[in-house]
Amino acid sequence: MSKIIVELADEDLMQFGEIKIKEEIEQTFRWLRMKGLLKGISHSLSGLEKDYEGEVEDIKKEVWIEYKKDISL
């Protein structure tokens, strides 16, 4: 078994750790903002009288029919 020893200054290691922690915090905040946006969108859609889920299903069916027309069997 071999060992590789890398000497790092404490300051360099601390700086690297601070950078990684900052990146993780920023990523977490991005996810929280996205979650808040999605929750707001969901709430807005649920308050509307339109049946968006039904419309999406109808569009999927239409697209599938069009897709099958273009398939050469």
C-alpha positions as CSV (number, residue, x, y, z in Angstrom):
1,M,0.0,0.0,0.0
2,S,1.3,3.5,-0.9
3,K,0.6,6.8,0.7
4,I,0.5,10.1,-0.9
5,I,1.1,13.1,1.4
6,V,-0.1,16.5,0.2
7,E,0.9,19.5,2.3
8,L,-1.7,22.2,2.4
9,A,-1.6,25.5,4.2
10,D,-4.3,25.8,6.8
11,E,-5.4,29.1,5.2
12,D,-5.8,27.4,1.8
13,L,-7.9,24.6,3.3
14,M,-10.0,27.0,5.2
15,Q,-10.6,29.1,2.1
16,F,-11.6,26.0,0.1
17,G,-14.0,25.0,2.9
18,E,-15.5,28.5,3.0
19,I,-16.0,28.4,-0.8
20,K,-17.7,25.0,-0.7
21,I,-20.0,26.0,2.2
22,K,-21.0,29.2,0.4
23,E,-21.8,27.2,-2.7
24,E,-24.0,24.8,-0.7
25,I,-25.8,27.6,1.0
26,E,-26.4,29.4,-2.4
27,Q,-27.7,26.1,-3.9
28,T,-30.0,25.6,-0.9
29,F,-31.4,29.1,-1.3
30,R,-32.0,28.5,-5.0
31,W,-34.0,25.3,-4.3
32,L,-36.0,27.1,-1.6
33,R,-36.8,30.0,-4.0
34,M,-37.8,27.4,-6.7
35,K,-40.0,25.5,-4.2
36,G,-41.7,28.8,-3.2
37,L,-42.3,29.7,-6.8
38,L,-43.7,26.3,-7.6
39,K,-45.9,26.4,-4.5
40,G,-47.2,29.8,-5.6
41,I,-47.9,28.6,-9.2
42,S,-49.7,25.5,-7.9
43,H,-51.8,27.6,-5.5
44,S,-52.7,30.0,-8.4
45,L,-53.7,27.2,-10.7
46,S,-55.8,25.5,-8.1
47,G,-57.7,28.7,-7.6
48,L,-58.7,28.9,-11.2
49,E,-61.9,27.4,-12.5
50,K,-60.2,25.8,-15.5
51,D,-59.4,22.2,-15.5
52,Y,-55.7,22.3,-16.6
53,E,-55.0,18.7,-15.8
54,G,-57.8,17.7,-18.2
55,E,-56.5,20.0,-20.8
56,V,-53.0,18.6,-20.5
57,E,-54.4,15.1,-20.9
58,D,-56.3,16.1,-24.0
59,I,-53.2,17.7,-25.5
60,K,-51.2,14.5,-24.7
61,K,-53.8,12.4,-26.6
62,E,-53.8,14.7,-29.6
63,V,-50.0,14.8,-29.8
64,W,-49.8,11.0,-29.5
65,I,-52.3,10.6,-32.4
66,E,-50.2,13.0,-34.5
67,Y,-47.0,11.2,-33.5
68,K,-48.4,7.8,-34.5
69,K,-49.4,9.2,-38.0
70,D,-45.7,10.0,-38.7
71,I,-44.4,6.6,-37.7
72,S,-43.7,4.4,-40.7
73,L,-44.4,0.8,-39.8
